Structures are given as structure tokens and as C-alpha cells.
């Protein structure tokens, strides 16, 4: 029975270009990238904002992965069945070069920036399937420690052809990579790994020495990947190994999936526990130097943590702004209400600062600025990922009760929000890594100082924040460093964001961010407590975010 006409409802948030409406990404391509990359990113952006893709995302989270240990004749297969929509999402991501293609392009091609902009754009559609995409991107630099293995596998990891069927190497035209590092007793402390690696007598093959791995991996993400980088212990210490899913003779490698994780979010992506029963492997890098070998992979996945988190923030805030532009309450549209405008503008500043930091670090990879990328990625991994849950929570609250129901999309974003802060080292691990970089690799501090100095002279509060950096760097090298690590990292990260906004964003954005983040009296503990930002400036900030 229809009792009345329903009014004041918000239309579906679909049918837009997720790249073209992202001013930060568009300007980054104009500043550091190539004009010829815009067309492909625009096509990806239109697909990301389409109704079809939103239905894929919904299906992939409704029909979650299922473990199938045996086939109908009782043979062990250890496979995971995904919804068709998951494969549709993967096919687009791989087809747009979001895996390892950037590592195969010329250094001056801007390939990592293009890939980063695409990663942000497509992450807004659905984040879970980007986990194996990120690991595939990150596997390439780790494999470079073994040129023969790199020549064999990187072209497959860089392919734009998506093939979800398990096949031996000789029948593959592409490959997806996973990783297996953490164990029950160690977690982030991978030096505590007890998985054993025993060398095979006369087991040398093209690419290196072969081993048999026996042990347990507590978190083995994307178990249907074609190849994995796995840490195991030899007499020399923790070592990195390449473990194919299917052996060259077509038989399955001895990776026994025990269960799939029942996770808070990221539910479209399968994460598993696995037993390795003398699994065949080939060594990557030096014996006993596995952590050093895997760090290149970790650095790249940490960059994706920044990019993916900024995408989650942008999608949530854009949805909140969409709602506020169409919903009315107390006699006016929500977007016209002063306090709501403060909240939305404050959130928009956080989004722009996060995304610009991630894209600048991707450009640093292109430009060969390894020292800046080393420290900047570590800072961003800690800070941007920490800021994501409160940003998404505030954006969800902008919708009120509507934000708490599934069909509006914010609930899924909220469950996804904490993930990147945990993945590849939780907050304490990341903060201590920043201290380690500054004390052991002084060139990283010099690179950061150069980036910060480029913004000097534009704002006295920013200049004071930059002036405070040397003392914090000195503290990092003392016994007080670990105790104050989070305070040090927070200051460095926010100061770096403010510097980048001053250099590359409109003045209204940088000034509001600096006043709200670097002035001790200029901001409260919650979003929506901006002060001394005029109505016209707020309009510019919101219009820029809405594009």
C-alpha cells in the first residue's frame, strides 16, 4: 500500500568518471605524467563509476570466495572459487596495466605515476581484488635480485591478459603473484619464521638453487595466484623463495589450503592459511638475506597502501558530498548548512593531502628519487592509513542512518578502512621503520629536507614545522626515539603533506590545511572544527572535491 509520495531522496551515485572528477589525479598527470595516458585513465574512470562495475563490487562481496580442497573424485585440488564478478574486476585491473607493467617501461615514461593514478581510480570501485594486483606489481622489483627468474616471470606479471585458470609456466601468457611471510608465532616479526627450507641435492635449475619448503603460513593472501614469494629458514637464516602454484609438469605444488580467513572487510579477496608439505621452491636472492630481498616488495605494497587508503577516503567523502548536495533538512540542503560545510571541507582537505602524497611518491619512483621514496612511503604508510578509518566514519555519519545500511556503499568502505594500516606492518612497525630509515640511511633525511625546503617562505606556520624537523630527527637516534616514534612520524608526515599542498594545490587548500593541522589552536579533535576559513574558500574546496 502506497501511503504517500516519497520525496527528498538521494539518487544513486553512479554514471560518473572517477578519474576525470579527481582533480588531484588529473593535475598530477599534467604535472608529472604524459598526455597520452589520460585517455586510458579516463576510460578506466568511467568504468569505475558505472552502474555495471558497482554491481560487480556488490556481487563480489555478497558471493564471497569458497574453499574447495577436493574435487568430486576425491583428489586434492586446494582451489578457491570466486564469483564471476570478481574475475570481471580482475580482468579490468590487469587489462589496464595495474599489475607489473610499470617496471617494464622506460624510466622516463611516467609509468609508475600512470599506474598509481589508475590504482586510485579503480580502487574506488572495489578494493578487495586490488590485493593480488598490488602483490603482482610489487613482486617485480623483488625478483630483480635474480635476473634469470626476473626474465622468466616479470613479462607474465606485466601482461595485460588476465587468465584465472591454474596452468604450468609453459602454458601461461600472464601471471598473478602472492606472498607468504607471516606465521602464527611471529606475525610482523618475520625473523621468527620456522618454515624450513631444505636444499635439493643437484637441484639447480634455470634460475637458481631449488629447495623443499615445509611449514605453515598463517596469512597467505590470494591463494589462487600463480606464483608466490615466500620466506623460509635455511641454516644461513631467513631466505626468500619463489614458489609456483603449478609445477612445470602440470602437477600441483604441495600448498595445502587449510581454511579461508573470515575477515572484517576485504571480503571479496580470499586470504588463507596454508601448510607447505615439501613444496618445491627456488631461491630468490642471497641465502640468509631473505628480509633484505623482500623489502623491495614491501616498499611497493606500502605505496599501494597509501594509494588504496586515499582512494577509500576519496570515495567515502565524495559519496558524503553527493548525499549532502541532494538531501535537505531543517529548511535547506545539507551542503548549505554551515556546520556540514565545515565537516565536508575538513574531510576534503584530508583526502587531497593523502592522495597527493601517494602520487608524489609514485613520481619519485619514476624519477629515481629512491631516498625520498624510501622515507616518504614509510611516512605515508603510517599516517595516511591511520587517518582513513576516522575519515570514512565521519563521511558515513554525514549520511546518518542511510550510511549504516549496505546499499549506500559506505558500510563496505568502513569495513575496508582499517586494512591498509595493518597490512605490511601495523602502526608501531611502520613508525619504527621510519626511525630506522632516518638513523641508518641519512640520505633519506636529506631528500626529505630538500622536498620540504621547496615550500619554505609561503607560510610561517609551515616554516616553523619545517624548522622543528632536525630536532625530531636527532631525537629519533636517541633512546627516546622509540617512545616518541609516533609523535615524530606524525609531525614529519603532516609537514610533508603541507609542503606538497603548498607546492602543487590551490592556495585555498594549502592554507586551510596548514591552519587546521599545524596551528595548535586551529583545529579540534574531530573533523569539522576548521576555523578562520571563509565561506567563499569553503565553496572552492567543496567544488574542487566534487569537480
Buried (B, 14 or more C-beta within 10 A) or exposed (E): EEEEEEEEEBEEBEEBBBBBBBBBBBBBBEEBBBEEBBEBBBBBBBBBBBEEBBEBBBBBBEBBBEBEEEEEEEEEEBBBEBBEBBBBBBBBBBBBBBBBBBBBBEEEBBBBBBBBBBBBBBBBBBBBBBBBBBBBBBBBBBBBBBEEBBEBBBBBBBBBEBBBEBBBBEEBEBBBBBBBBBBEEBBBEBEBBEBBBBBBEEBEEEBBBBBBBBBBBBBBBBBBBBBBBBBBBBEEBBBBBBBBBBBEEEEBBBBBBBEBBEBEBBBBBBBBBBBBEBBBBBBBBBBBBBBEBBBBBBBBBBBBBBBBBBBBBBBBBBBBBBBBBBBBEEEEBBBEBEEBBBBBBBBBBBBBBBBBBBBBBBBBBBBEBBBBBBBBBBBBBBBBBBBBBBBBBBBBBBBEEBBEEEEBBBBBBBBBBBBBBBBBBBBEBBBBBBBBBBBEBEEBBEBBBEBBEEBEEBBEBBBEBBEBBEEBBEBBEEEEBBEBBBEBBBBBBBBBBBBBBBBBBBEBBBBBBBBBBBBEEBBEEEBBBBEEBEEEBBBBBBEBBBE
